[in-house]
Amino acid sequence: MTIIKPFNGYRYDTRKTGKLSKVITPPYDVINPKQQEAYYRKHPENFIRLDLGKKYAKDDRDDNRYTRAAKALEEWISKGILAKDREPSIYVYSQEYTIGGRRKARLGFISLAKLEEDRTKGFLPHERTFKGPKLDRLNLMKETGANLSPIFSIVFDDNNKIMGILKRVSRSRKPAIDVAFEGTRNKVWRMTDPALIRKLEGLMSKKKALIADGHHRYEVALEYKVLSEAKGKAPQDCRSALSEAKGYVMMYFATSDPKGLAILPTHRMLEGVSAKDLLKNSGKLKEYFDIIKVYGRKGMLACMKRCGGHVIGVFLGGKDYLCLKLNRADASSLIRSENSSYWRNLDVVILHQLVFDKVLGLKGEKAEKAITFTRDPEVAFKWAAGRGKRISFFLNPPSLKDIYNIVRCRERMPHKTTYFFPKPPSGLVINRLE
């Protein structure tokens, strides 16, 4: 079950900041240092100062990126740059975007969601987490006492009852937020009607949600709750309310409607292996794959789309392109793993275990050093076209059904498997815990 509730969000007052597009940012984990600098210059109250502050050589325990974020948050609230909504709200959220030449629209909502340590109850994680990113987000949360950006999840709405409520709200009034950002139009409506909120809460109580993005922040929210309860610093009369607030986290729930959902693959760029190295192992490749010669990148991508599952595109540099199509319907017997057949049949598992490991002998630390990841196929094409021993491997995305089958088995996807597109920009709504 998934327990949600409305909250009084903090939002930018554009009468003081000007255009909202000048102050919001992409999610912190896709921003590189050059982009970080650009967002700092873009506006003095840009959200980058809260979510991904700069580091300086003179930083110490009392003055660092996290303490500066907390100070900026307090200052912006005191000046009214960030204003608190008077009524508890659920924020109906629409994203309109173009992908593959097609217009799509994804509808969902932002609310608080009750944290569940038992992952079988409400939230299904599909990615592994790492210590460094968790520590970063925990330090930020401890200093600011806020959920600065929502965790991104997907709720399975097979009967479209949730969608019906969201459409009713979005069609009944003008949006409170309407901003175009990085090719996506973002619209937000405040749902404040108690009857509609209760109805949505009731529907969600029977659902499970898949965490699409924000696994680190979910685990950090759980840890923050435990740390806060252990400290018990709040006065006795407000300790209960504070504990209740920290038992929830801000979450964006997108519906599973395929018309609005887009999952992109993450491609692999392999360093230190030449086209000659790969082709001299064609005998080993043929044990597992049909090797299909294709002409140009368009031919490769068309072959991948036409063949569907278990086909991997390969750019060897120059004018050489291939497709590797698994020569059987089920890869389970070829993959050494205790994981389910769903996991063993992922294209990314097939690439790593059959091509990198069994054919090229790349495994463990050696493989980690040789492989770079990109979600942009153009980057992979340009990279392999450069000098040196380089090959790029292209993957089809896993389906939502593939992901759901794996998380139902309580398994995690391999590193860099999924990319749910588009991500919600950061800075639309903030949830303050203290």
Secondary structure, DSSP 4 states (H G I P E B T S, - for coil): ---EE-B--EEE-HHHH--GGGT-BS-GGG--HHHHHHHHHH-TT-THHHHSPPP-TT--SSSSHHHHHHHHHHHHHHTTSEEE-SS-BEEEEEEEEEETTEEEEEEEEEEEEE--SSTTTSEE--S---HHHHHHHHHHHHHH-EE-SPEEEEE--TT-HHHHHHHHHHHHS--SEEEEETTEEEEEEEE--HHHHHHHHHHHTT--EEEEE-HHHHHHHHHHHHHHHHH--S-HHHHHHHHHHHTEEEEEEEE--TTT-EEE--EEEEES--HHHHHTTHHHHHHHEEEEEE-HHHHHHHHHHHH-SSEEEEEEETTEEEEEEESSS--GGGS--SS-HHHHT-HHHHIIIIIIIIIT---HHHHHHHEEEES-HHHHHHHHHSSSSEEEEE-PPPPHHHHHHHHHTT--PPTT--EEESPPPBTS-BEE--
